[in-house]
Amino acid sequence: MSSVFSSAISGMSAAITRLSNAATNIANVSSTGKLPATPDGKATSFEPKDIVNITTTTGEVTTTSVPRTPAYHPMYSPNSPDANADGLVAAPNIALESEIVDSLMAKTAYQANAKIIAVEKEKQETLLDTLA
């Protein structure tokens, strides 16, 4: 397989990972939990993640998932069973606008890599036809 194909396929895989992560974050935007008891503690709410793409020396793309910092923000919800004495819960640090932009960027990256594969395939077929 040519390096162009392998690079484009890894880019498509990275786009799928990015889209999947955005979908998970969006699905959990309303999940809340208890605030941590101490400032350095963990909340019980969903912990959103971000995807970091890394391009290797061979031109392939790998992804890694990193926890979002801060993972939550306090939200007033006095009727929640998870509310503290002040009526606050931990809400995940998710901005729907950013997640939608990430989804659209993943879609565009996937389409661009699919086009690269199509063009490379056409280029190779033309080369074979020329040599034949």
C-alpha positions as CSV (number, residue, x, y, z in Angstrom):
1,M,0.0,0.0,0.0
2,S,1.4,3.4,-0.9
3,S,2.2,5.9,1.9
4,V,-0.5,8.2,0.5
5,F,-3.2,5.6,1.1
6,S,-1.9,4.7,4.6
7,S,-1.7,8.4,5.5
8,A,-5.2,9.1,4.2
9,I,-6.7,6.0,6.0
10,S,-5.1,7.0,9.3
11,G,-6.6,10.5,8.8
12,M,-10.0,9.0,8.2
13,S,-9.6,6.9,11.4
14,A,-8.6,10.0,13.4
15,A,-11.7,11.8,12.1
16,I,-13.9,8.9,13.2
17,T,-12.3,9.0,16.6
18,R,-12.8,12.8,16.9
19,L,-16.5,12.5,15.8
20,S,-17.1,9.7,18.3
21,N,-15.6,11.8,21.1
22,A,-17.7,14.8,20.2
23,A,-20.9,12.6,20.1
24,T,-20.1,11.2,23.6
25,N,-19.5,14.7,25.0
26,I,-22.8,15.9,23.5
27,A,-24.7,12.9,24.8
28,N,-23.5,13.7,28.3
29,V,-23.9,17.5,28.3
30,S,-26.7,17.3,30.8
31,S,-25.3,14.7,33.2
32,T,-24.5,16.2,36.6
33,G,-23.0,14.8,39.7
34,K,-21.7,15.7,43.1
35,L,-19.1,18.4,43.5
36,P,-15.8,17.1,45.1
37,A,-15.5,17.4,48.8
38,T,-12.0,19.0,48.4
39,P,-10.6,21.4,45.8
40,D,-8.3,18.7,44.4
41,G,-11.0,16.0,44.5
42,K,-13.0,14.5,41.6
43,A,-16.6,15.3,40.8
44,T,-19.0,12.4,40.1
45,S,-20.3,14.0,36.9
46,F,-19.3,12.9,33.4
47,E,-15.7,13.8,32.6
48,P,-15.4,15.2,29.0
49,K,-12.3,14.4,26.9
50,D,-10.5,16.0,24.0
51,I,-8.8,14.3,21.1
52,V,-5.3,15.3,20.2
53,N,-4.1,14.3,16.7
54,I,-0.4,13.6,16.3
55,T,1.2,13.3,12.8
56,T,4.1,10.7,12.7
57,T,7.3,11.0,10.7
58,T,5.7,8.7,8.1
59,G,2.8,11.1,7.6
60,E,0.2,8.9,9.4
61,V,-2.1,10.4,12.0
62,T,-2.5,8.9,15.5
63,T,-4.9,10.1,18.2
64,T,-4.9,10.3,21.9
65,S,-7.7,11.1,24.3
66,V,-6.9,13.6,27.1
67,P,-9.2,14.6,30.0
68,R,-10.6,18.1,29.6
69,T,-9.4,20.6,32.2
70,P,-11.4,21.7,34.1
71,A,-13.6,18.7,33.8
72,Y,-16.7,20.4,35.4
73,H,-18.1,23.6,36.6
74,P,-20.5,24.3,39.5
75,M,-24.1,24.7,38.4
76,Y,-27.1,25.8,40.5
77,S,-29.6,22.9,40.7
78,P,-31.1,22.9,44.2
79,N,-33.6,20.1,43.4
80,S,-31.0,17.6,42.3
81,P,-30.3,14.7,44.6
82,D,-26.6,15.5,44.0
83,A,-26.8,19.1,45.2
84,N,-24.7,20.2,48.0
85,A,-25.9,22.5,50.9
86,D,-25.6,25.5,48.5
87,G,-27.7,23.8,45.8
88,L,-24.7,23.3,43.5
89,V,-23.9,20.3,41.4
90,A,-21.0,19.5,39.1
91,A,-21.9,19.9,35.5
92,P,-19.5,18.7,32.8
93,N,-17.4,21.3,31.1
94,I,-19.0,20.9,27.6
95,A,-19.8,23.7,25.2
96,L,-22.2,22.4,22.6
97,E,-21.0,25.0,20.1
98,S,-17.4,23.7,20.3
99,E,-18.6,20.0,20.1
100,I,-20.6,20.8,16.9
101,V,-17.6,22.6,15.4
102,D,-15.5,19.5,16.2
103,S,-18.1,17.3,14.6
104,L,-18.1,19.4,11.4
105,M,-14.3,19.5,11.3
106,A,-14.2,15.7,11.7
107,K,-16.6,15.3,8.8
108,T,-14.6,17.7,6.6
109,A,-11.3,15.8,7.5
110,Y,-12.9,12.5,6.7
111,Q,-14.2,13.8,3.3
112,A,-10.8,15.3,2.4
113,N,-9.0,12.1,3.2
114,A,-11.5,10.1,1.1
115,K,-10.9,12.4,-1.8
116,I,-7.1,11.9,-1.4
117,I,-7.7,8.2,-1.7
118,A,-9.8,8.6,-4.8
119,V,-7.3,10.9,-6.5
120,E,-4.4,8.6,-5.6
121,K,-6.3,5.6,-7.0
122,E,-7.0,7.5,-10.2
123,K,-3.4,8.6,-10.5
124,Q,-2.2,5.0,-10.1
125,E,-4.7,3.7,-12.7
126,T,-3.6,6.4,-15.2
127,L,0.1,5.4,-14.6
128,L,-0.7,1.7,-15.2
129,D,-2.7,2.6,-18.3
130,T,0.3,4.6,-19.6
131,L,2.7,1.8,-18.9
132,A,0.5,-0.9,-20.5
